[in-house]
Amino acid sequence: MSCHWYINGKKSTKPAAESFECIGIIKRYHLCNEQECPTTDGDFREQQCASFNSQTFQDKRYIWEAFVKEDAECELNCKPIGMRYFATLNKTVIDGTPCSKPTEYFRRNNSGRGICVEGLCKVCTPGVVL
């Protein structure tokens, strides 16, 4: 783990006070296993929805299918089969779930392919660290 300290907005090589803890959140993401998933596994988002099939939702049990809400691709929204509504079953999908509209910051050189990381759609380009 590497820590960076900022004093008056400028990166410093030394902390302002002796401390062994980082200030703020610094994260680095790296894509791995970039090969296509086997087709027998099914859709990853569908699998996440199906994991709720055995649970009670509003006093009933449903068979769930994925529902991608255009402005919230990285939420786990699922629709009971045969019903006209969807529900947000989890605030975020599992990291690595495919999405198609990366956040504004990453859209510049994007082909429309992305992955969800901590609830945000980020660009997915082989060899790029997110």
C-alpha positions in Angstrom: 0.0 0.0 0.0 1.3 3.4 -0.8 0.2 6.6 0.9 0.3 10.1 -0.5 0.2 13.2 1.6 -1.0 16.6 0.4 -0.1 19.9 2.1 -2.0 22.9 0.9 -3.1 20.9 -2.2 0.4 19.9 -3.2 1.8 16.4 -3.0 4.4 16.0 -0.3 7.0 13.3 0.2 6.6 13.5 4.0 3.5 13.6 6.1 2.5 16.8 7.9 2.5 14.9 11.2 4.0 11.6 12.1 1.4 9.0 11.2 1.2 5.5 9.8 -2.3 6.0 8.4 -3.2 7.3 5.0 -5.3 10.5 4.6 -8.2 10.1 2.2 -9.1 7.3 -0.2 -6.6 6.2 -2.8 -7.5 3.1 -4.8 -6.1 1.5 -7.9 -8.0 -1.0 -10.0 -6.6 -3.6 -12.3 -8.4 -5.7 -14.9 -7.5 -9.4 -14.8 -9.0 -12.5 -16.5 -9.9 -10.4 -19.5 -10.9 -13.4 -21.6 -14.6 -13.8 -22.5 -16.6 -15.8 -20.0 -17.8 -19.2 -21.2 -21.3 -19.1 -22.6 -22.5 -21.9 -20.3 -22.3 -19.6 -17.3 -25.0 -17.3 -18.5 -25.2 -13.6 -18.0 -23.5 -12.3 -14.8 -26.2 -9.8 -14.0 -28.9 -12.5 -14.5 -27.0 -14.7 -12.1 -27.0 -11.9 -9.5 -30.8 -11.5 -9.9 -31.4 -15.3 -9.7 -29.6 -15.4 -6.4 -32.7 -13.7 -4.9 -35.1 -16.4 -6.3 -35.2 -18.2 -2.9 -35.7 -15.1 -0.8 -39.0 -13.5 0.2 -39.7 -10.0 -1.3 -42.7 -8.2 0.0 -44.1 -11.4 1.5 -43.9 -13.3 -1.8 -41.2 -15.3 -3.7 -40.4 -14.5 -7.3 -38.3 -15.7 -10.1 -36.1 -12.7 -11.0 -34.6 -11.5 -14.3 -32.2 -8.7 -14.8 -33.6 -5.2 -15.6 -31.0 -2.6 -16.7 -32.1 0.9 -15.7 -30.5 3.2 -18.2 -29.4 5.8 -15.7 -28.3 3.3 -13.1 -26.5 0.4 -14.8 -24.5 -0.5 -11.8 -27.4 -1.0 -9.4 -28.8 -4.5 -9.2 -32.3 -3.9 -10.6 -34.3 -7.0 -11.2 -37.8 -7.7 -12.5 -40.1 -10.6 -11.4 -40.8 -12.7 -14.4 -44.4 -11.9 -15.7 -44.6 -8.6 -13.7 -44.5 -5.0 -15.0 -42.3 -3.6 -12.3 -38.7 -3.9 -11.2 -37.0 -3.6 -7.8 -33.5 -2.5 -6.7 -32.4 -5.7 -4.9 -28.9 -4.3 -4.2 -27.4 -0.8 -4.3 -24.6 -2.0 -6.5 -23.9 -5.0 -8.8 -20.8 -7.1 -8.1 -17.6 -5.4 -9.3 -16.8 -6.5 -12.8 -20.4 -6.6 -14.0 -20.5 -5.3 -17.6 -22.0 -1.9 -18.4 -22.2 0.2 -21.5 -22.1 3.9 -20.4 -18.9 4.7 -18.5 -19.0 7.8 -16.3 -18.3 11.1 -17.9 -14.7 11.3 -16.8 -13.9 8.1 -18.7 -16.1 8.5 -21.8 -13.6 10.3 -24.0 -11.8 7.4 -25.7 -14.4 4.8 -25.0 -16.0 2.2 -27.3 -19.1 1.9 -25.1 -17.7 -1.1 -23.1 -17.3 -0.8 -19.4 -17.4 -2.6 -16.1 -19.0 -1.6 -12.8 -16.6 -0.8 -10.0 -18.1 0.3 -6.6 -21.4 1.2 -8.2 -19.9 3.3 -11.1 -19.5 2.3 -14.7 -15.9 2.7 -15.7 -14.2 2.3 -19.1 -13.0 -1.2 -19.9 -9.9 -1.0 -22.1 -7.3 -3.9 -21.9 -4.1 -2.9 -20.3 -5.6 0.2 -18.6 -5.6 0.5 -14.8 -8.8 2.0 -13.5 
